[in-house]
């Protein structure tokens, strides 16, 4: 299997780790990305994203001449598509946008040959794998002679290099032969179980996993709204309730972000509007929690400004969509900070995982503690839960929307 050349299309948060892992497992890998900066950075043995241990994998793979990056698709024997799948936000129910997937598929047409594997890893609505085969067939590719399958990533940012190897994988081919061939490829580098099914089930499984999490987070976020009205400490409430042997409530936050949990449920809802009622409601609850946080901050800031008789400097602590990463995609913290800035508030941001930002003045936590009048904790970064930082933030009477000052 390792004599096969792998072409990974999309070198972002999933594609680059996948390419680097395959290369360090003995495959010859070419990576493809439209971002020239990303390509140049990778070819220097460096990385353009933040992910623990990824830099060592990329450096090793490039130095061994097993990984090279390009801006155009290269010939291979195994093609892995890891491009974004956003959605059309302007519609009443956000509809998945698979244009990048289909564009990546069309880029394979000059190269794909009999016996090749074409694997979609991008989170996609049900039926997308079939669409890939149709695009290839319409271009004259003998689809019966290749193996097309779906294998979704199931990793946690911050632990990607470990979980790519250790987590179970689901492979769903368009044919039983495709399922078996692609499963054999994943078993060559995955230590977790490789579970075989059909393409539609694999697509639906990925969406189900993230929708399940979204629904559970929505319960916690809704509890936080109720507790605010009732004068109950939601963090203490959840701690006590979770002592029940069959209860495991998640923690509330400022909303739900990232390119998975905040997006994938809409892929189900858009195709099943009449029956996906709970999934849609959970999305709406989590989106509305972000708006609630904005209003809560503005009310408290306006009251403080009236007392001081001048405009406050508001420090937003955290911009990424989850702790200890640099990923700002669909981040509720970003949405909150942007809205405050747009509404005329004087905002500085503390985001230890990025070096600069076009919109916000980034400062260190110590600088913020000296300069700001008002603090809102939006992301539970490790730098904020360190004991000395936590004490200083508690003394500053920060508004804490993610349990930084409460959770151990």
C-alpha positions as CSV (number, residue, x, y, z in Angstrom):
1,X,0.0,0.0,0.0
2,X,2.8,2.4,0.8
3,X,4.1,2.3,-2.7
4,X,1.0,4.3,-3.6
5,X,1.4,8.1,-4.1
6,X,-1.2,10.2,-2.1
7,X,-2.5,13.5,-3.2
8,X,-4.2,15.5,-0.4
9,X,-6.3,18.4,-1.6
10,X,-6.7,21.1,1.0
11,X,-3.9,21.8,3.5
12,X,-5.9,23.3,6.4
13,X,-6.6,22.0,9.9
14,X,-7.4,18.5,8.6
15,X,-5.6,18.2,5.3
16,X,-2.1,19.2,6.5
17,X,-2.0,16.9,9.6
18,X,-3.3,14.1,7.4
19,X,-0.7,14.7,4.7
20,X,2.1,15.0,7.3
21,X,1.0,11.8,9.1
22,X,0.8,9.8,5.9
23,X,4.3,11.0,4.9
24,X,5.8,10.1,8.2
25,X,4.2,6.6,7.8
26,X,6.1,6.0,4.6
27,X,3.8,7.3,1.9
28,X,5.0,9.8,-0.8
29,X,2.5,12.7,-0.4
30,X,1.8,15.7,-2.5
31,X,-0.4,18.3,-0.9
32,X,-2.5,20.9,-2.8
33,X,-3.8,24.2,-1.6
34,X,-4.8,27.4,-3.4
35,X,-3.1,29.5,-0.6
36,X,0.4,30.3,-2.0
37,X,1.6,31.4,1.5
38,X,0.5,28.0,3.0
39,X,2.3,26.1,0.2
40,X,5.5,28.1,0.5
41,X,5.5,27.7,4.3
42,X,5.0,23.9,4.1
43,X,7.7,23.5,1.6
44,X,10.1,25.2,4.0
45,X,9.2,22.5,6.6
46,X,7.1,24.9,8.6
47,X,3.3,25.3,9.4
48,X,0.8,28.0,8.9
49,X,-1.7,26.9,11.6
50,X,-1.4,26.1,15.3
51,X,-1.6,22.5,16.2
52,X,0.5,20.7,18.9
53,X,3.2,18.4,17.4
54,X,2.2,19.2,13.8
55,X,5.4,21.2,13.2
56,X,7.6,18.2,14.0
57,X,5.6,16.0,11.6
58,X,5.8,18.5,8.7
59,X,9.5,19.2,9.3
60,X,10.3,15.5,9.3
61,X,8.2,14.7,6.2
62,X,9.6,17.6,4.2
63,X,13.2,16.9,5.1
64,X,12.7,13.3,4.1
65,X,11.4,14.5,0.7
66,X,8.1,12.6,1.4
67,X,5.9,15.7,1.5
68,X,5.7,18.6,-1.0
69,X,3.0,21.2,-1.5
70,X,1.6,22.7,-4.7
71,X,-1.1,25.1,-5.7
72,X,-2.5,22.7,-8.4
73,X,-3.6,19.1,-8.2
74,X,-0.9,16.6,-8.8
75,X,-1.2,13.0,-10.2
76,X,-1.4,10.2,-7.6
77,X,-2.9,6.9,-6.8
78,X,-5.0,7.9,-3.8
79,X,-6.8,11.2,-3.6
80,X,-8.0,12.6,-0.3
81,X,-10.3,15.6,-0.4
82,X,-10.1,17.8,2.7
83,X,-11.5,21.1,1.5
84,X,-14.0,23.4,3.4
85,X,-17.7,22.9,3.2
86,X,-19.3,26.1,4.4
87,X,-23.0,27.0,4.1
88,X,-25.1,29.7,2.4
89,X,-26.0,31.9,5.4
90,X,-28.3,34.3,3.6
91,X,-31.1,31.7,3.5
92,X,-33.7,31.1,6.1
93,X,-32.3,27.6,6.7
94,X,-28.5,27.7,6.0
95,X,-27.8,25.4,3.0
96,X,-24.6,23.5,2.6
97,X,-22.1,24.8,0.0
98,X,-20.2,21.9,-1.6
99,X,-18.7,24.0,-4.4
100,X,-15.1,23.5,-3.0
101,X,-15.7,19.7,-2.9
102,X,-16.9,19.6,-6.5
103,X,-14.1,21.9,-7.7
104,X,-11.6,19.6,-6.0
105,X,-13.2,16.7,-7.8
106,X,-13.0,18.3,-11.2
107,X,-9.3,19.0,-10.6
108,X,-8.8,15.2,-10.5
109,X,-10.3,14.5,-13.9
110,X,-7.0,14.7,-15.9
111,X,-5.2,12.3,-13.5
112,X,-7.6,9.7,-12.1
113,X,-7.1,6.2,-13.5
114,X,-8.3,2.7,-13.1
115,X,-7.7,1.3,-9.6
116,X,-7.3,4.8,-7.9
117,X,-8.9,5.7,-4.6
118,X,-10.9,8.9,-4.3
119,X,-11.7,9.7,-0.7
120,X,-13.8,12.5,0.7
121,X,-13.0,13.5,4.2
122,X,-14.7,16.9,4.3
123,X,-17.9,17.1,6.4
124,X,-20.6,17.0,3.8
125,X,-24.4,16.6,3.4
126,X,-25.8,13.1,2.6
127,X,-25.3,12.3,-1.1
128,X,-22.1,14.3,-1.6
129,X,-20.0,11.2,-2.3
130,X,-22.4,10.2,-5.0
131,X,-22.1,13.7,-6.4
132,X,-18.3,13.2,-6.7
133,X,-18.8,10.0,-8.7
134,X,-21.3,11.8,-10.9
135,X,-19.0,14.7,-11.6
136,X,-16.3,12.2,-12.6
137,X,-18.6,10.1,-14.7
138,X,-20.0,13.1,-16.5
139,X,-16.4,14.0,-17.5
140,X,-15.9,10.5,-19.0
141,X,-14.1,8.8,-16.1
142,X,-14.9,5.1,-15.8
143,X,-16.2,5.3,-12.3
144,X,-16.7,1.6,-12.1
145,X,-12.9,1.2,-12.4
146,X,-12.1,3.4,-9.4
147,X,-13.0,3.3,-5.7
148,X,-14.9,6.3,-4.3
149,X,-15.6,6.5,-0.6
150,X,-16.4,8.8,2.3
151,X,-14.3,8.7,5.5
152,X,-15.0,11.7,7.8
153,X,-12.3,13.0,10.2
154,X,-13.2,12.6,13.9
155,X,-10.5,14.7,15.6
156,X,-10.4,17.3,18.3
157,X,-8.3,20.5,17.5
158,X,-5.4,20.5,19.9
159,X,-5.1,16.7,19.7
160,X,-5.3,16.1,16.0
161,X,-1.9,14.3,15.6
162,X,-2.9,11.8,18.3
163,X,-6.5,11.3,17.3
164,X,-5.8,10.8,13.6
165,X,-4.1,7.6,14.6
166,X,-6.0,6.5,17.7
167,X,-9.6,7.3,17.0
168,X,-11.9,4.8,15.2
169,X,-12.7,5.7,11.6
170,X,-15.8,5.1,9.5
171,X,-15.4,4.2,5.8
172,X,-18.4,4.2,3.5
173,X,-17.8,3.3,-0.1
174,X,-20.2,3.7,-3.1
175,X,-19.6,-0.1,-3.6
176,X,-18.5,-2.9,-1.2
177,X,-15.2,-3.1,-3.2
178,X,-14.6,0.7,-2.6
179,X,-15.3,0.3,1.1
180,X,-12.8,-2.6,1.4
181,X,-10.1,-0.9,-0.6
182,X,-10.3,2.4,1.2
183,X,-10.6,0.6,4.6
184,X,-7.3,-1.1,3.8
185,X,-5.7,2.2,3.2
186,X,-6.8,3.6,6.6
187,X,-5.8,0.5,8.4
188,X,-2.2,1.1,7.2
189,X,-1.8,4.0,9.5
190,X,-4.8,4.1,11.9
191,X,-4.6,2.1,15.2
192,X,-8.2,2.6,16.1
193,X,-10.9,0.4,14.5
194,X,-11.8,1.0,10.9
195,X,-15.6,0.5,10.7
196,X,-17.1,-0.3,7.3
197,X,-20.5,0.9,6.0
198,X,-22.0,2.6,2.9
199,X,-21.4,6.2,1.9
200,X,-24.7,7.6,2.9
201,X,-24.5,6.1,6.4
202,X,-21.0,7.4,6.8
203,X,-22.0,10.9,5.8
204,X,-25.0,10.8,8.1
205,X,-22.9,9.5,11.0
206,X,-20.5,12.4,10.9
207,X,-23.4,14.9,10.9
208,X,-25.1,12.9,13.7
209,X,-22.1,13.0,16.0
210,X,-21.8,16.8,15.8
211,X,-25.5,17.4,16.0
212,X,-25.6,15.2,19.2
213,X,-23.0,17.5,20.7
214,X,-24.8,20.6,19.6
215,X,-28.1,19.5,21.2
216,X,-26.3,18.7,24.5
217,X,-24.5,22.0,24.5
218,X,-27.8,23.8,23.8
219,X,-29.3,22.2,26.9
220,X,-26.4,23.6,29.0
221,X,-26.7,27.0,27.3
222,X,-30.4,27.1,27.9
223,X,-29.8,26.2,31.6
224,X,-27.4,29.1,31.9
225,X,-30.2,31.5,30.7
226,X,-32.7,30.1,33.1
227,X,-30.2,30.2,36.0
228,X,-29.4,33.8,35.3
229,X,-33.1,34.7,35.7
230,X,-33.5,32.5,38.8
231,X,-30.3,33.8,40.6
232,X,-28.7,30.3,40.5
233,X,-25.0,29.6,39.8
234,X,-25.2,27.5,36.7
235,X,-21.7,26.1,37.2
236,X,-22.5,24.9,40.7
237,X,-25.8,23.5,39.5
238,X,-24.3,21.4,36.8
239,X,-21.6,20.2,39.2
240,X,-24.2,19.0,41.6
241,X,-26.5,17.5,38.9
242,X,-23.6,15.6,37.4
243,X,-23.2,13.7,40.6
244,X,-26.2,11.7,39.5
245,X,-24.8,8.4,38.1
246,X,-26.8,8.8,34.8
247,X,-26.4,12.6,34.2
248,X,-23.6,14.3,32.4
249,X,-24.5,17.8,31.5
250,X,-21.9,19.7,29.4
251,X,-20.7,23.2,30.3
252,X,-22.3,26.4,28.8
253,X,-20.4,29.0,27.0
254,X,-20.8,32.0,24.8
255,X,-22.3,29.9,22.0
256,X,-20.9,27.2,19.8
257,X,-18.2,27.7,17.2
258,X,-15.9,25.9,14.8
259,X,-16.4,24.5,11.4
260,X,-18.2,21.3,12.7
261,X,-20.6,21.6,15.5
262,X,-21.8,25.1,14.5
263,X,-22.3,24.0,10.9
264,X,-23.0,20.3,10.5
265,X,-26.5,20.3,12.1
266,X,-27.7,22.6,9.3
267,X,-26.6,20.0,6.8
268,X,-29.3,17.7,8.3
269,X,-31.9,20.4,8.8
270,X,-31.6,21.7,5.2
271,X,-32.6,18.3,3.8
272,X,-35.2,17.5,6.5
273,X,-36.8,20.7,7.6
274,X,-40.1,19.2,8.7
275,X,-38.7,16.5,10.9
276,X,-35.4,17.8,12.2
277,X,-37.1,20.0,14.8
278,X,-35.0,19.3,17.8
279,X,-31.7,19.7,15.9
280,X,-32.9,23.0,14.4
281,X,-34.0,24.3,17.9
282,X,-30.6,23.4,19.4
283,X,-28.9,25.4,16.6
284,X,-31.1,28.4,17.3
285,X,-30.6,28.2,21.1
286,X,-26.8,28.1,20.7
287,X,-26.9,31.0,18.2
288,X,-29.1,33.0,20.5
289,X,-26.8,32.5,23.4
290,X,-24.2,34.5,21.6
291,X,-26.6,37.4,21.2
292,X,-27.6,37.1,24.8
293,X,-23.9,37.4,25.8
294,X,-23.6,40.6,23.7
295,X,-26.6,42.2,25.3
296,X,-25.4,41.2,28.8
297,X,-22.0,42.8,28.1
298,X,-23.4,46.0,26.7
299,X,-25.8,46.4,29.6
300,X,-23.1,46.0,32.2
301,X,-20.6,48.2,30.2
302,X,-23.2,51.0,29.8
303,X,-23.9,51.0,33.5
304,X,-20.2,51.2,34.3
305,X,-19.7,53.9,31.7
306,X,-22.5,56.0,33.3
307,X,-20.9,55.7,36.7
308,X,-17.4,56.6,35.4
309,X,-18.6,59.3,33.1
310,X,-16.3,58.2,30.3
311,X,-16.0,55.4,27.7
312,X,-14.6,52.2,29.0
313,X,-11.8,50.1,27.5
314,X,-13.3,46.6,27.3
315,X,-10.9,43.6,27.2
316,X,-12.3,40.5,25.4
317,X,-10.4,37.5,26.6
318,X,-10.3,34.9,23.9
319,X,-11.3,35.1,20.2
320,X,-10.9,31.4,19.0
321,X,-13.9,29.1,18.9
322,X,-12.5,26.8,21.7
323,X,-9.6,26.9,24.2
324,X,-5.9,26.8,23.3
325,X,-6.2,26.8,19.5
326,X,-5.8,29.6,16.9
327,X,-9.0,28.7,14.9
328,X,-11.4,31.6,14.6
329,X,-13.9,29.8,12.3
330,X,-17.5,30.4,13.3
331,X,-16.2,31.6,16.7
332,X,-18.9,33.1,19.0
333,X,-16.1,35.0,20.8
334,X,-15.2,36.7,17.5
335,X,-18.8,37.5,16.8
336,X,-19.2,39.1,20.2
337,X,-16.0,41.2,20.0
338,X,-16.8,42.3,16.4
339,X,-20.3,43.4,17.5
340,X,-19.0,45.4,20.4
341,X,-16.5,47.1,18.1
342,X,-19.1,47.8,15.5
343,X,-21.4,49.3,18.1
344,X,-18.8,51.9,19.1
345,X,-17.2,50.3,22.2
346,X,-13.5,50.6,22.8
347,X,-12.3,47.0,22.5
348,X,-8.9,45.3,23.0
349,X,-8.5,41.6,22.6
350,X,-6.4,39.0,24.4
351,X,-5.8,36.0,22.2
352,X,-2.6,34.2,23.1
353,X,-2.8,31.8,20.1
354,X,-2.5,34.3,17.3
355,X,0.1,37.0,16.7
356,X,-2.0,39.7,15.1
357,X,-5.4,40.5,13.7
358,X,-6.6,43.0,11.1
359,X,-9.6,44.2,13.2
360,X,-8.5,44.1,16.8
361,X,-5.7,45.4,18.9
362,X,-4.1,42.4,20.4
363,X,-2.6,42.8,23.9
364,X,-1.2,40.4,26.5
365,X,-3.2,39.6,29.6
366,X,-1.0,41.7,31.8
367,X,-1.4,44.6,29.4
368,X,-5.1,44.2,29.4
369,X,-5.2,44.1,33.2
370,X,-3.4,47.4,33.3
371,X,-5.2,49.2,30.5
372,X,-8.8,47.9,30.5
373,X,-11.7,48.9,32.7
374,X,-14.0,46.0,32.0
375,X,-13.2,42.3,31.3
376,X,-15.2,39.7,29.6
377,X,-13.9,36.1,29.5
378,X,-15.2,34.4,26.3
379,X,-12.8,31.4,25.9
380,X,-11.3,29.3,28.7
381,X,-7.6,29.5,27.5
382,X,-5.0,27.9,29.7
383,X,-3.4,31.3,30.2
384,X,-6.6,32.5,31.9
385,X,-7.0,29.6,34.3
386,X,-3.4,29.8,35.6
387,X,-3.9,30.5,39.3
388,X,-2.3,34.0,39.3
389,X,-4.2,35.1,36.3
390,X,-7.5,33.7,37.7
391,X,-6.9,35.6,40.9
392,X,-6.3,38.9,39.0
393,X,-9.4,38.4,36.9
394,X,-11.5,37.6,39.9
395,X,-10.3,40.8,41.5
396,X,-11.2,42.7,38.3
397,X,-14.8,41.5,38.6
398,X,-14.7,40.0,35.1
399,X,-17.9,38.8,33.4
400,X,-17.2,35.1,32.9
401,X,-19.2,33.3,30.2
402,X,-17.2,30.0,30.1
403,X,-16.5,29.1,33.8
404,X,-12.9,30.2,33.8
405,X,-13.2,31.6,37.4
406,X,-15.4,28.8,38.6
407,X,-14.4,25.5,37.2
408,X,-11.4,23.7,38.6
